[in-house]
Amino acid sequence: AGLRVSPRVVLSPSFKPTIAAAVARVPGGPSVSLTPRSALVLEGDIILRALTLDGALRVLASPGAKVIIDGLRVVNEGWRLRELTPEEESGPPTPEVERLRGYALEVGQERVLRFEQPGVYTVRE
């Protein structure tokens, strides 16, 4: 049957302290594009103006750092959802959360952008 997937997006509390803050941090609207197999993790003060993602991307902004993504294109292997085999679904050593979901997340290739020093950073590529 296969797994139907859509983009996986993780927004940390530091990215979205409120819903209004989260909406304001994605002013790019249609300029932000994620394929169904994409995974995006955002942590900290990040603005998404223009992003094309086909794979996996983590953007980590430490306190005091503001990151503006404005024209970034990322293509990589990304993360994969793998259906569990009948043997894996039947019990240990498969973690319970995976047995409940029916799949395992396999982290393959990903791009990590880490900003640890205070300042304003614009990412264009």
MOPEVEN-V271550 format. One record per residue. SS is DSSP state (2 for helix, 1 for strand, 0 for the rest). PHI is phi in whole degrees, 0 to 359 (NA if undefined). D_FIRST is the distance of its C-alpha to the first C-alpha in Angstrom with 1 decimal. Layout:
BEGIN
ss	phi	d_first
SS	PHI	D_FIRST
SS	PHI	D_FIRST
END
This chain:
BEGIN
ss	phi	d_first
0	NA	0.0
0	82	3.8
0	267	6.8
0	275	8.9
0	237	12.3
0	227	15.9
0	304	19.1
1	258	20.2
1	234	23.9
1	243	26.3
1	249	29.8
0	289	32.3
0	303	35.2
0	288	37.5
0	278	35.7
0	231	35.5
0	298	38.4
0	217	38.1
2	296	35.7
2	299	38.6
2	296	38.8
2	297	35.1
2	297	35.4
2	294	38.6
0	275	37.0
0	232	34.6
0	286	37.2
0	290	35.3
2	48	33.0
2	294	31.4
2	279	32.7
1	251	30.1
1	230	26.8
1	233	23.6
0	285	20.5
0	302	17.1
0	272	16.8
0	284	20.3
1	226	22.0
1	229	25.5
1	239	27.9
1	238	31.3
1	224	34.2
0	110	37.7
1	275	39.7
1	230	37.4
1	246	37.6
1	257	34.8
1	265	36.6
1	209	34.5
1	213	31.4
1	240	28.7
1	235	25.9
1	225	23.1
0	146	22.4
1	233	24.1
1	218	27.6
1	242	29.8
1	239	33.1
1	238	35.6
1	247	39.0
0	290	41.5
0	306	44.0
0	95	46.4
1	260	44.1
1	241	42.8
1	242	40.2
1	246	39.7
1	268	36.7
1	221	38.0
1	110	36.4
1	270	34.1
1	235	31.3
1	234	28.9
1	228	26.4
0	204	25.0
0	298	22.1
1	74	21.5
1	258	19.3
1	229	15.8
1	263	13.2
1	245	11.9
1	297	9.6
0	286	12.2
0	284	12.6
2	304	13.8
2	294	17.3
2	293	17.0
2	290	15.9
0	281	18.9
0	150	21.6
0	308	24.0
0	271	24.3
0	293	21.1
0	303	22.4
2	302	22.0
2	298	20.7
2	291	17.7
2	297	17.2
2	293	17.4
2	284	15.0
0	90	12.4
1	211	12.7
1	241	15.7
1	269	17.4
1	251	18.8
1	279	21.8
1	262	22.5
1	275	25.1
0	210	26.6
1	257	29.9
1	239	32.2
1	249	35.2
1	240	37.6
1	239	40.9
0	257	43.2
0	258	46.6
0	301	47.8
1	146	47.9
1	249	46.1
1	236	43.7
1	247	42.2
1	251	39.3
0	227	39.1
0	206	37.6
END
